[in-house]
Each structure stands twice: as C-alpha cells, then as structure tokens.
Amino acid sequence: MYCQLDQVGEILNVAGAVKDAVCKDQQAPFDSTIISFKASSVIFGLLLLKDNDVFIKKGNVNVNGKQAGYYWVELYLDGLPFVLTVVCEPVPEILFLPVEEAVEKYRFIPEKDHAWRPTDCEEEIWQAVLNDLDIKKTAQQIIDDILRIM
C-alpha cells in the first residue's frame, strides 16, 4: 500500500541525491543562486516524472542576513504548498517545509515562476543523481522523458 509517507520518502531521496551531486560539483565559496538554479532543475524534473505537482520559483531568500537571488521547487502535497531546496553551506542540507514557514524563517519571496529548460543543469550532475538513485537511464533519456510530458 502506497501512502503519503512513501511519497515524502521518495521526494527526500531525490532531494538528497541532488544535494550530494550539486554540492560536490561546486567549489567554495558557494554561489547560492547557481546552486539553487541547478538543484531546482533536477528536483523539478525528477519529481514531475513521478507525477508530483511541482513548480520552479525564482525570487529572493535571506542568505547570511542578506537577500539574495534564489530558485526553489514549490511542491504541493494534498493541496498544501511546500518549499523544497538544497543548501550547500554552512553544511549540506535539504530544506523541505511549508511555504508559510519558509517565508517566515528564511524570507522566501517568490517573484515569478521559472520555466524548466533542459540546459539549466549539466548532464554530469543529472547523471550523478541518476546513478545515486539507481535509475538505469542516461541523463539525456530522462531529459527527453521530461520534455515529452511537459
């Protein structure tokens, strides 16, 4: 029997694999805009393939006391909106929390939706995520699958 807890587990597995690949790919000092841009692209694509209700948001967030450009995935579970993103510093982590809490705690301020594009993240990162998740397809095959359902 598949339940919402299973769905959350799958979501966190995807986000964890993306976090590992994106944070490993970047060199310090970390650029939160670039990291969030790449991570959101992969998270969005993989969750869309699993028939989740997801959007990429572009806006600002409070990073070390300053508002900075940022991308994140807005995910709906049972009609409720959640923010899903990865952070590489000060320690790599996944943020998965209701939108209201994200706004209150981190000042997530969306400006607009960002349209997914296959070129938003390098195929090497895609492939690292797919390998981590034990998905037996190439990055290009997954990207083609995403393009077919969009």
DSSP file with accessible surface (Angstrom, degrees, kcal/mol):
  #  RESIDUE AA STRUCTURE BP1 BP2  ACC     N-H-->O    O-->H-N    N-H-->O    O-->H-N    TCO  KAPPA ALPHA  PHI   PSI    X-CA   Y-CA   Z-CA
    1    1 A M              0   0  222      0, 0.0     2,-0.4     0, 0.0     0, 0.0   0.000 360.0 360.0 360.0 125.1    0.0    0.0    0.0
    2    2 A Y        +     0   0  130      4,-0.0     2,-0.2     3,-0.0     3,-0.0  -0.742 360.0 174.1 -90.9 130.6    1.5    3.3   -1.1
    3    3 A C     >  -     0   0   55     -2,-0.4     4,-1.8     1,-0.0     3,-0.5  -0.783  48.3 -93.1-130.7 176.5    0.9    6.3    1.3
    4    4 A Q  H  > S+     0   0   81     -2,-0.2     4,-2.6     1,-0.2     5,-0.2   0.852 122.6  59.9 -61.4 -33.0    1.9    9.9    1.7
    5    5 A L  H  > S+     0   0  134      1,-0.2     4,-2.3     2,-0.2    -1,-0.2   0.899 104.4  50.2 -62.8 -38.0    4.8    8.9    3.9
    6    6 A D  H  > S+     0   0   71     -3,-0.5     4,-2.3     2,-0.2    -1,-0.2   0.911 109.8  51.0 -62.9 -42.1    6.2    6.8    0.9
    7    7 A Q  H  X S+     0   0   44     -4,-1.8     4,-2.3     2,-0.2    -2,-0.2   0.926 109.9  48.7 -63.1 -43.9    5.7    9.8   -1.3
    8    8 A V  H  X S+     0   0   32     -4,-2.6     4,-2.7     1,-0.2     5,-0.2   0.906 109.4  53.7 -63.6 -39.5    7.7   12.1    1.1
    9    9 A G  H  X S+     0   0   30     -4,-2.3     4,-2.2     1,-0.2    -1,-0.2   0.924 109.3  47.7 -60.6 -43.9   10.4    9.4    1.3
   10   10 A E  H  X S+     0   0   65     -4,-2.3     4,-2.2     2,-0.2    -2,-0.2   0.909 111.6  51.1 -62.5 -42.1   10.8    9.4   -2.5
   11   11 A I  H  X S+     0   0    0     -4,-2.3     4,-2.6     1,-0.2    -2,-0.2   0.933 111.7  46.6 -61.8 -45.4   10.9   13.2   -2.5
   12   12 A L  H  X S+     0   0   64     -4,-2.7     4,-2.6     1,-0.2    -1,-0.2   0.855 109.1  54.9 -69.3 -32.7   13.6   13.3    0.1
   13   13 A N  H  X S+     0   0  107     -4,-2.2     4,-2.2    -5,-0.2    -1,-0.2   0.926 110.6  45.8 -63.7 -44.2   15.6   10.6   -1.7
   14   14 A V  H  X S+     0   0    4     -4,-2.2     4,-2.4     2,-0.2    -2,-0.2   0.955 114.4  47.5 -61.9 -49.6   15.5   12.7   -4.9
   15   15 A A  H  X S+     0   0    0     -4,-2.6     4,-2.8     1,-0.2    -2,-0.2   0.890 111.0  52.2 -61.6 -38.2   16.5   15.9   -3.0
   16   16 A G  H  X S+     0   0   15     -4,-2.6     4,-2.4     2,-0.2    -1,-0.2   0.917 110.0  47.5 -65.1 -42.1   19.3   14.1   -1.1
   17   17 A A  H  X S+     0   0    3     -4,-2.2     4,-2.2     2,-0.2    -2,-0.2   0.909 113.5  48.5 -65.7 -39.4   20.8   12.8   -4.3
   18   18 A V  H  X S+     0   0    0     -4,-2.4     4,-3.1     2,-0.2     5,-0.4   0.929 109.7  52.6 -65.5 -43.9   20.6   16.2   -5.9
   19   19 A K  H  X S+     0   0   37     -4,-2.8     4,-2.5     1,-0.2     5,-0.4   0.946 110.5  47.6 -56.8 -48.6   22.2   17.8   -2.8
   20   20 A D  H  X S+     0   0   79     -4,-2.4     4,-1.7     1,-0.2    -1,-0.2   0.928 116.5  42.8 -60.3 -45.8   25.1   15.4   -2.9
   21   21 A A  H  X S+     0   0   13     -4,-2.2     4,-1.6     2,-0.2    -2,-0.2   0.927 118.2  43.0 -69.7 -44.5   25.7   15.9   -6.6
   22   22 A V  H  X S+     0   0    0     -4,-3.1     4,-1.3     2,-0.2    -2,-0.2   0.926 116.0  46.5 -71.5 -43.2   25.3   19.7   -6.7
   23   23 A a  H  < S+     0   0   16     -4,-2.5    -1,-0.2    -5,-0.4    -2,-0.2   0.885 113.0  50.4 -67.7 -35.6   27.3   20.5   -3.6
   24   24 A K  H  < S+     0   0  180     -4,-1.7    -1,-0.2    -5,-0.4    -2,-0.2   0.848 108.6  53.6 -68.1 -33.5   30.1   18.1   -4.7
   25   25 A D  H  < S+     0   0   70     -4,-1.6    -1,-0.2    -5,-0.2     2,-0.2   0.784  97.5  79.0 -72.7 -27.6   30.2   19.9   -8.1
   26   26 A Q     <  -     0   0   32     -4,-1.3     2,-0.3    -3,-0.2     4,-0.1  -0.539  69.1-142.3 -89.5 149.2   30.6   23.4   -6.6
   27   27 A Q        -     0   0  150     -2,-0.2     4,-0.1     2,-0.2    -2,-0.0  -0.818  40.8 -68.4-104.4 147.3   33.8   24.9   -5.3
   28   28 A A  S    S+     0   0   79     -2,-0.3     2,-0.1     2,-0.1     3,-0.0  -0.470 112.2  58.3 -71.3 146.5   33.9   27.2   -2.3
   29   29 A P  S    S-     0   0  122      0, 0.0    -2,-0.2     0, 0.0     2,-0.2   0.537  92.1-140.6 -72.5 143.3   32.9   30.0   -2.0
   30   30 A F        -     0   0   54     -2,-0.1     2,-0.7    -4,-0.1    -2,-0.1  -0.476   3.3-144.1 -74.0 141.1   29.5   28.6   -2.8
   31   31 A D     >  -     0   0   72     -2,-0.2     4,-2.6     1,-0.1     5,-0.2  -0.914   8.8-162.9-105.7 105.2   27.1   30.7   -5.0
   32   32 A S  H  > S+     0   0   31     -2,-0.7     4,-2.4     1,-0.2    39,-0.3   0.816  86.6  55.5 -62.8 -30.6   23.6   30.0   -3.7
   33   33 A T  H  > S+     0   0   47      2,-0.2     4,-2.0     1,-0.2    -1,-0.2   0.951 112.1  41.2 -67.3 -47.6   22.0   31.4   -6.8
   34   34 A I  H  > S+     0   0   72      2,-0.2     4,-2.5     1,-0.2     5,-0.3   0.930 116.6  49.0 -66.0 -44.6   23.8   29.0   -9.1
   35   35 A I  H  X S+     0   0    5     -4,-2.6     4,-2.8     1,-0.2     5,-0.2   0.945 113.7  45.7 -60.9 -46.9   23.5   26.0   -6.8
   36   36 A S  H  X S+     0   0    0     -4,-2.4     4,-2.4    -5,-0.2    -1,-0.2   0.862 110.9  54.6 -66.6 -34.2   19.7   26.6   -6.3
   37   37 A F  H  X S+     0   0   46     -4,-2.0     4,-1.6    -5,-0.2    -2,-0.2   0.958 114.1  39.3 -62.3 -51.0   19.2   27.1  -10.0
   38   38 A K  H  X S+     0   0   23     -4,-2.5     4,-1.8     1,-0.2    -2,-0.2   0.932 117.0  49.6 -66.3 -46.3   20.8   23.7  -10.9
   39   39 A A  H  X S+     0   0    1     -4,-2.8     4,-2.8    -5,-0.3     5,-0.3   0.913 108.9  52.2 -62.0 -42.2   19.3   21.8   -8.0
   40   40 A S  H  X S+     0   0    1     -4,-2.4     4,-2.6    -5,-0.2     5,-0.3   0.881 106.4  54.8 -63.3 -37.0   15.8   23.1   -8.7
   41   41 A S  H  X S+     0   0    1     -4,-1.6     4,-2.2    -5,-0.2    -1,-0.2   0.939 113.6  39.6 -61.7 -46.7   16.0   22.0  -12.3
   42   42 A V  H  X S+     0   0    0     -4,-1.8     4,-2.6     2,-0.2     5,-0.3   0.933 116.9  48.7 -72.1 -45.1   16.9   18.4  -11.4
   43   43 A I  H  X S+     0   0    1     -4,-2.8     4,-2.5    -5,-0.2     5,-0.3   0.948 113.1  48.7 -58.6 -49.0   14.5   18.1   -8.5
   44   44 A F  H  X S+     0   0   17     -4,-2.6     4,-2.6    -5,-0.3     5,-0.2   0.947 112.6  47.7 -55.6 -51.5   11.7   19.6  -10.6
   45   45 A G  H  X S+     0   0    0     -4,-2.2     4,-1.9    -5,-0.3    -1,-0.2   0.923 114.2  44.4 -60.1 -46.5   12.3   17.2  -13.5
   46   46 A L  H  X S+     0   0    7     -4,-2.6     4,-0.8     1,-0.2    -1,-0.2   0.881 115.8  46.9 -69.5 -36.1   12.5   14.0  -11.4
   47   47 A L  H  <>S+     0   0    0     -4,-2.5     5,-2.2    -5,-0.3     3,-0.4   0.864 108.8  55.4 -73.6 -33.2    9.5   14.9   -9.3
   48   48 A L  H ><5S+     0   0   37     -4,-2.6     3,-2.0    -5,-0.3    -2,-0.2   0.913 104.0  55.0 -62.7 -40.2    7.5   15.8  -12.4
   49   49 A L  H 3<5S+     0   0   58     -4,-1.9    -1,-0.2     1,-0.3    -2,-0.2   0.766 103.7  55.2 -63.8 -24.3    8.3   12.3  -13.8
   50   50 A K  T 3<5S-     0   0  100     -4,-0.8    -1,-0.3    -3,-0.4    -2,-0.2   0.155 123.7-107.6 -93.5  15.6    6.8   10.8  -10.6
   51   51 A D  T < 5 +     0   0  151     -3,-2.0     2,-0.2     1,-0.2    -3,-0.2   0.808  66.3 153.9  66.9  32.4    3.6   12.8  -11.3
   52   52 A N      < -     0   0   13     -5,-2.2     2,-1.0    -8,-0.1    -1,-0.2  -0.621  52.9-115.1 -87.0 154.4    4.1   15.3   -8.5
   53   53 A D  E     +A   76   0A  86     23,-0.6    23,-2.3    -2,-0.2     2,-0.3  -0.784  57.8 157.0 -89.0  97.6    2.5   18.8   -8.6
   54   54 A V  E     -A   75   0A   8     -2,-1.0     2,-0.3    21,-0.2    21,-0.2  -0.925  25.2-178.8-132.4 152.5    5.7   20.9   -8.8
   55   55 A F  E     -A   74   0A  77     19,-1.9    19,-3.0    -2,-0.3     2,-0.5  -0.980  26.9-125.4-143.0 150.6    6.8   24.4  -10.0
   56   56 A I  E     -AB  73 114A   5     58,-0.6    58,-3.1    -2,-0.3     2,-0.4  -0.884  29.0-160.2 -98.0 128.1   10.2   26.2  -10.0
   57   57 A K  E     -AB  72 113A  34     15,-3.2    15,-1.9    -2,-0.5     2,-0.4  -0.869   6.7-158.9-108.4 142.3   10.1   29.5   -8.3
   58   58 A K  E     +AB  71 112A  66     54,-3.0    53,-3.2    -2,-0.4    54,-2.0  -0.969  42.7  97.0-118.0 133.7   12.5   32.4   -8.8
   59   59 A G  E     -AB  70 110A   2     11,-2.6    11,-2.4    -2,-0.4     2,-0.3  -0.825  65.5 -56.9-174.1-142.6   12.8   35.0   -6.1
   60   60 A N  E     -AB  69 109A  41     49,-2.2    49,-3.1    -2,-0.2     2,-0.3  -0.916  34.7-176.7-129.8 155.8   14.8   36.0   -3.1
   61   61 A V  E     -A   68   0A   6      7,-1.9     7,-2.5    -2,-0.3     2,-0.7  -0.970  37.8 -99.0-146.4 155.8   15.8   34.4    0.2
   62   62 A N  E     +A   67   0A  49     44,-2.9     2,-0.5    -2,-0.3     5,-0.2  -0.704  41.8 179.4 -81.7 113.0   17.7   35.6    3.2
   63   63 A V  E >  S-A   66   0A  38      3,-3.7     3,-1.8    -2,-0.7    -2,-0.0  -0.973  71.1 -23.5-117.9 114.2   21.3   34.2    3.0
   64   64 A N  T 3  S-     0   0  140     -2,-0.5    -1,-0.1     1,-0.3     3,-0.1   0.883 129.1 -47.2  52.6  42.4   23.6   35.2    5.8
   65   65 A G  T 3  S+     0   0   61      1,-0.2     2,-0.4    -3,-0.0    -1,-0.3   0.474 123.4  95.3  83.7   1.8   21.5   38.2    6.7
   66   66 A K  E <  S-A   63   0A 159     -3,-1.8    -3,-3.7    -5,-0.0     2,-0.3  -0.965  77.0-116.1-127.4 143.1   21.2   39.5    3.1
   67   67 A Q  E     +A   62   0A  83     -2,-0.4     2,-0.3    -5,-0.2    -5,-0.2  -0.597  42.2 177.9 -74.1 132.6   18.5   39.0    0.5
   68   68 A A  E     -A   61   0A  26     -7,-2.5    -7,-1.9    -2,-0.3    -9,-0.1  -0.962  36.1 -93.1-135.4 153.4   19.9   37.0   -2.5
   69   69 A G  E     +A   60   0A  29     -2,-0.3     2,-0.3    -9,-0.2    -9,-0.2  -0.366  54.9 169.5 -63.3 143.5   18.5   35.7   -5.7
   70   70 A Y  E     -A   59   0A  12    -11,-2.4   -11,-2.6   -34,-0.1     2,-0.4  -0.996  28.8-148.4-158.8 152.5   17.4   32.1   -5.4
   71   71 A Y  E     +A   58   0A  28    -39,-0.3     2,-0.3    -2,-0.3   -13,-0.2  -0.955  24.4 163.4-122.8 145.8   15.5   29.3   -7.1
   72   72 A W  E     -A   57   0A   3    -15,-1.9   -15,-3.2    -2,-0.4     2,-0.5  -0.964  36.5-106.8-153.6 166.8   13.4   26.6   -5.3
   73   73 A V  E     -AC  56  84A   0     11,-2.4    11,-2.6    -2,-0.3     2,-0.6  -0.874  21.6-153.1 -99.6 130.5   10.8   24.0   -6.0
   74   74 A E  E     -AC  55  83A  17    -19,-3.0   -19,-1.9    -2,-0.5     2,-0.4  -0.933  20.4-172.5-101.4 123.9    7.3   24.6   -4.8
   75   75 A L  E     -AC  54  82A   0      7,-2.7     7,-2.8    -2,-0.6     2,-0.5  -0.952  14.2-145.4-122.8 136.0    5.6   21.2   -4.3
   76   76 A Y  E     +AC  53  81A  66    -23,-2.3   -23,-0.6    -2,-0.4     2,-0.5  -0.910  15.3 180.0-108.0 126.2    2.0   20.5   -3.4
   77   77 A L  E >  S- C   0  80A   5      3,-2.3     3,-2.3    -2,-0.5    -2,-0.0  -0.994  79.7 -15.8-122.7 121.7    1.0   17.6   -1.2
   78   78 A D  T 3  S-     0   0  129     -2,-0.5    -1,-0.1     1,-0.3   -74,-0.0   0.870 129.4 -55.5  50.2  38.7   -2.7   17.2   -0.5
   79   79 A G  T 3  S+     0   0   62      1,-0.2    -1,-0.3    -3,-0.0    -3,-0.0   0.409 112.7 119.8  81.2  -4.5   -3.2   20.7   -1.8
   80   80 A L  E <   -C   77   0A 107     -3,-2.3    -3,-2.3    19,-0.0     2,-0.3  -0.823  61.8-126.3 -98.6 134.1   -0.7   22.3    0.6
   81   81 A P  E     -C   76   0A  42      0, 0.0    18,-2.0     0, 0.0     2,-0.3  -0.563  28.1-177.7 -83.9 137.9    2.4   24.1   -0.7
   82   82 A F  E     -CD  75  98A  40     -7,-2.8    -7,-2.7    -2,-0.3     2,-0.4  -0.949  23.5-130.1-128.5 150.8    5.9   23.2    0.4
   83   83 A V  E     -CD  74  97A   1     14,-3.4    14,-1.8    -2,-0.3     2,-0.4  -0.862  24.3-174.7 -97.1 133.6    9.3   24.6   -0.4
   84   84 A L  E     +CD  73  96A   0    -11,-2.6   -11,-2.4    -2,-0.4     2,-0.3  -0.991  21.6 133.0-131.3 121.5   11.9   22.1   -1.4
   85   85 A T  E     - D   0  95A   0     10,-2.2    10,-2.9    -2,-0.4     2,-0.4  -0.962  43.3-121.0-155.8 168.4   15.5   23.1   -1.9
   86   86 A V  E     - D   0  94A   0     -2,-0.3     2,-0.4     8,-0.2     8,-0.2  -0.906  16.4-159.7-118.8 149.9   19.1   22.2   -1.1
   87   87 A V  E     - D   0  93A  33      6,-2.8     6,-2.6    -2,-0.4   -64,-0.1  -0.986   7.9-169.2-127.0 137.4   21.7   24.2    0.7
   88   88 A a        +     0   0    7     -2,-0.4    -1,-0.1     4,-0.2     6,-0.0   0.633  55.0  92.1-102.1 -18.5   25.4   23.6    0.5
   89   89 A E  S    S+     0   0   78      2,-0.2    -1,-0.2     1,-0.1     4,-0.1  -0.986  88.4   4.7-139.0 150.4   26.7   25.8    3.2
   90   90 A P  S    S-     0   0  115      0, 0.0    -1,-0.1     0, 0.0    -2,-0.0  -0.954 144.7 -14.7 -71.6 -24.7   27.4   26.1    6.1
   91   91 A V  S    S-     0   0   90      2,-0.0    -2,-0.2     0, 0.0     2,-0.1  -0.991  83.3 -96.1-134.1 147.1   26.6   22.3    5.8
   92   92 A P        +     0   0   71      0, 0.0     2,-0.3     0, 0.0    -4,-0.2  -0.409  60.8 149.7 -61.4 130.7   24.9   20.5    3.0
   93   93 A E  E     -D   87   0A  78     -6,-2.6    -6,-2.8    -2,-0.1     2,-0.4  -0.979  44.0-117.7-156.2 166.2   21.2   20.0    3.9
   94   94 A I  E     -D   86   0A  48     -2,-0.3     2,-0.6    -8,-0.2    -8,-0.2  -0.923  18.9-154.0-108.4 132.8   17.7   19.7    2.4
   95   95 A L  E     +D   85   0A  16    -10,-2.9   -10,-2.2    -2,-0.4     2,-0.4  -0.950  24.2 161.6-105.9 121.3   15.0   22.3    3.3
   96   96 A F  E     +D   84   0A  50     -2,-0.6   -12,-0.2   -12,-0.2    -2,-0.1  -0.884  22.2 130.3-140.3  99.2   11.5   20.8    3.0
   97   97 A L  E     -D   83   0A  14    -14,-1.8   -14,-3.4    -2,-0.4     5,-0.1  -0.982  61.5 -76.6-150.4 159.1    9.0   22.9    4.8
   98   98 A P  E  >  -D   82   0A  46      0, 0.0     4,-2.3     0, 0.0     3,-0.4  -0.249  45.4-117.1 -57.3 147.5    5.6   24.5    4.3
   99   99 A V  H  > S+     0   0   32    -18,-2.0     4,-2.6     1,-0.2     5,-0.2   0.897 113.8  56.1 -54.4 -43.9    5.7   27.7    2.3
  100  100 A E  H  > S+     0   0  160    -19,-0.3     4,-2.3     1,-0.2    -1,-0.2   0.906 109.7  45.4 -58.1 -41.8    4.4   29.8    5.2
  101  101 A E  H  > S+     0   0   91     -3,-0.4     4,-3.2     2,-0.2     5,-0.4   0.883 110.9  53.5 -69.1 -38.0    7.3   28.6    7.4
  102  102 A A  H  X S+     0   0    0     -4,-2.3     4,-2.1     2,-0.2     6,-1.1   0.907 111.1  46.5 -63.1 -40.2    9.8   29.2    4.6
  103  103 A V  H  X S+     0   0   65     -4,-2.6     4,-1.2     4,-0.3    -2,-0.2   0.942 117.5  42.9 -66.6 -45.7    8.7   32.7    4.3
  104  104 A E  H  < S+     0   0  162     -4,-2.3    -2,-0.2    -5,-0.2    -3,-0.2   0.937 124.1  33.2 -67.5 -45.6    8.7   33.4    8.0
  105  105 A K  H  < S+     0   0  123     -4,-3.2    -3,-0.2    -5,-0.2    -2,-0.2   0.882 137.4  16.2 -83.3 -39.6   12.0   31.6    8.8
  106  106 A Y  H  < S-     0   0   62     -4,-2.1   -44,-2.9    -5,-0.4    -3,-0.2   0.337  96.0-120.3-118.6   2.0   14.1   32.3    5.6
  107  107 A R     <  -     0   0  131     -4,-1.2     2,-0.5    -5,-0.4    -4,-0.3   0.893  36.0-172.0  57.4  44.2   12.2   35.1    4.0
  108  108 A F        -     0   0    5     -6,-1.1   -47,-0.2    -9,-0.2    -1,-0.2  -0.587   3.9-176.5 -64.1 120.1   11.5   33.2    0.8
  109  109 A I  E     -B   60   0A  84    -49,-3.1   -49,-2.2    -2,-0.5     2,-0.2  -0.913  12.9-149.9-125.6 101.4    9.9   35.8   -1.5
  110  110 A P  E     +B   59   0A  69      0, 0.0   -51,-0.3     0, 0.0     3,-0.1  -0.484  19.1 176.6 -73.2 140.9    8.8   34.5   -4.9
  111  111 A E  E     -     0   0A 118    -53,-3.2     2,-0.3     1,-0.4   -52,-0.2   0.701  63.6 -26.1-106.7 -39.8    8.9   36.9   -7.8
  112  112 A K  E     -B   58   0A 124    -54,-2.0   -54,-3.0     2,-0.0    -1,-0.4  -0.985  66.5 -87.0-165.0 166.4    7.8   34.6  -10.6
  113  113 A D  E     -B   57   0A  90     -2,-0.3     2,-0.5   -56,-0.2   -56,-0.3  -0.563  38.0-140.1 -77.0 147.5    7.7   31.0  -11.9
  114  114 A H  E     -B   56   0A  25    -58,-3.1   -58,-0.6    -2,-0.2     2,-0.4  -0.956  14.3-129.4-111.0 128.0   10.7   29.8  -13.8
  115  115 A A        -     0   0   78     -2,-0.5     2,-0.1   -60,-0.1   -60,-0.0  -0.633  28.3-116.0 -78.1 128.3   10.1   27.6  -16.8
  116  116 A W        -     0   0   15     -2,-0.4    -1,-0.1   -76,-0.0   -75,-0.0  -0.364  34.2-174.6 -64.2 138.5   12.2   24.4  -16.8
  117  117 A R    >   -     0   0  115     -2,-0.1     3,-1.8     1,-0.1     4,-0.2  -0.996  31.6-129.7-133.3 142.8   14.8   24.1  -19.5
  118  118 A P  G >  S+     0   0   47      0, 0.0     3,-0.6     0, 0.0    -1,-0.1   0.746 107.1  58.5 -64.3 -20.1   16.9   21.0  -20.2
  119  119 A T  G 3  S+     0   0  120      1,-0.2     3,-0.0     3,-0.0     4,-0.0   0.405  76.0  94.6 -90.7   4.6   20.0   23.2  -20.3
  120  120 A D  G <  S+     0   0    7     -3,-1.8     2,-0.3     1,-0.1    -1,-0.2   0.688  93.5  28.8 -70.9 -18.1   19.6   24.6  -16.7
  121  121 A C  S <  S-     0   0    6     -3,-0.6    -1,-0.1    -4,-0.2     5,-0.0  -0.998  91.3-103.3-144.5 143.0   21.9   21.9  -15.3
  122  122 A E    >>  -     0   0   75     -2,-0.3     4,-1.9     1,-0.1     3,-0.7  -0.286  26.0-124.1 -65.8 146.8   24.8   20.0  -16.7
  123  123 A E  H 3> S+     0   0   91      1,-0.2     4,-3.1     2,-0.2     5,-0.2   0.803 109.0  64.7 -61.1 -29.3   24.3   16.4  -17.8
  124  124 A E  H 3> S+     0   0  138      2,-0.2     4,-2.1     1,-0.2    -1,-0.2   0.893 104.3  45.2 -62.4 -39.1   27.1   15.3  -15.5
  125  125 A I  H <> S+     0   0    4     -3,-0.7     4,-2.3     2,-0.2    -2,-0.2   0.933 112.7  50.9 -69.4 -45.2   25.1   16.4  -12.4
  126  126 A W  H  X S+     0   0    0     -4,-1.9     4,-2.7     1,-0.2    -2,-0.2   0.938 111.6  48.2 -53.8 -47.5   22.0   14.8  -13.8
  127  127 A Q  H  X S+     0   0   55     -4,-3.1     4,-2.8     1,-0.2    -1,-0.2   0.886 108.4  53.2 -66.2 -37.4   23.9   11.5  -14.3
  128  128 A A  H  X S+     0   0   43     -4,-2.1     4,-2.3    -5,-0.2    -1,-0.2   0.917 111.4  47.1 -62.0 -40.4   25.4   11.6  -10.8
  129  129 A V  H  X S+     0   0    0     -4,-2.3     4,-2.3     2,-0.2    -2,-0.2   0.942 112.2  49.2 -65.9 -46.0   21.9   12.0   -9.4
  130  130 A L  H  <>S+     0   0    0     -4,-2.7     5,-2.9     1,-0.2     4,-0.3   0.908 111.5  49.4 -61.5 -40.8   20.6    9.1  -11.6
  131  131 A N  H ><5S+     0   0  102     -4,-2.8     3,-1.2     3,-0.2    -1,-0.2   0.919 110.4  50.5 -62.9 -43.6   23.4    6.9  -10.5
  132  132 A D  H 3<5S+     0   0   95     -4,-2.3    -2,-0.2     1,-0.3    -1,-0.2   0.875 113.4  45.4 -61.8 -37.6   22.9    7.7   -6.8
  133  133 A L  T 3<5S-     0   0   45     -4,-2.3    -1,-0.3    -5,-0.1    -2,-0.2   0.423 112.5-121.7 -86.1   0.9   19.2    6.9   -7.2
  134  134 A D  T < 5 +     0   0  106     -3,-1.2     2,-0.6    -4,-0.3    -3,-0.2   0.869  53.8 160.6  58.6  40.3   20.0    3.7   -9.2
  135  135 A I      < -     0   0   51     -5,-2.9     2,-1.4    -6,-0.2    -1,-0.2  -0.849  35.7-145.4 -92.4 120.6   18.0    4.9  -12.2
  136  136 A K        +     0   0  169     -2,-0.6     2,-0.3    -3,-0.1    -1,-0.1  -0.286  65.1  92.5 -88.8  51.4   19.2    2.9  -15.2
  137  137 A K  S    S-     0   0   87     -2,-1.4     2,-0.1   -10,-0.1    -2,-0.1  -0.954  75.8-108.7-134.7 158.9   18.8    5.6  -17.8
  138  138 A T     >  -     0   0   67     -2,-0.3     4,-2.1     1,-0.1     5,-0.2  -0.437  33.1-109.9 -81.2 163.0   21.1    8.2  -19.2
  139  139 A A  H  > S+     0   0    1      1,-0.2     4,-2.7     2,-0.2     5,-0.2   0.912 120.5  53.0 -57.4 -42.6   20.7   11.9  -18.3
  140  140 A Q  H  > S+     0   0   75      1,-0.2     4,-2.6     2,-0.2    -1,-0.2   0.894 106.4  52.2 -64.2 -37.8   19.6   12.5  -21.9
  141  141 A Q  H  > S+     0   0   92      2,-0.2     4,-2.2     1,-0.2    -1,-0.2   0.922 111.9  46.3 -62.9 -42.2   16.9    9.8  -21.7
  142  142 A I  H  X S+     0   0    7     -4,-2.1     4,-2.4     2,-0.2    -2,-0.2   0.923 112.0  50.5 -65.7 -44.5   15.5   11.3  -18.5
  143  143 A I  H  X S+     0   0    4     -4,-2.7     4,-2.6     1,-0.2    -2,-0.2   0.926 110.4  50.1 -60.6 -42.8   15.6   14.8  -20.0
  144  144 A D  H  X S+     0   0   58     -4,-2.6     4,-2.0     1,-0.2    -1,-0.2   0.905 108.7  52.7 -62.5 -39.7   13.7   13.5  -23.1
  145  145 A D  H  X S+     0   0   26     -4,-2.2     4,-1.2     2,-0.2    -2,-0.2   0.910 109.9  48.5 -60.6 -42.4   11.1   11.9  -20.8
  146  146 A I  H >X S+     0   0    0     -4,-2.4     4,-1.1     1,-0.2     3,-0.6   0.936 109.6  51.6 -64.0 -45.6   10.6   15.2  -19.1
  147  147 A L  H 3< S+     0   0   83     -4,-2.6     3,-0.4     1,-0.2    -1,-0.2   0.876 105.7  57.2 -61.2 -34.1   10.2   17.1  -22.3
  148  148 A R  H 3< S+     0   0  174     -4,-2.0    -1,-0.2     1,-0.2    -2,-0.2   0.825 110.7  41.7 -66.1 -33.6    7.6   14.5  -23.5
  149  149 A I  H <<        0   0   94     -4,-1.2    -1,-0.2    -3,-0.6    -2,-0.2   0.566 360.0 360.0 -94.2  -5.5    5.3   15.1  -20.5
  150  150 A M     <        0   0  116     -4,-1.1    -3,-0.0    -3,-0.4    -4,-0.0  -0.294 360.0 360.0 -81.5 360.0    5.6   18.9  -20.4
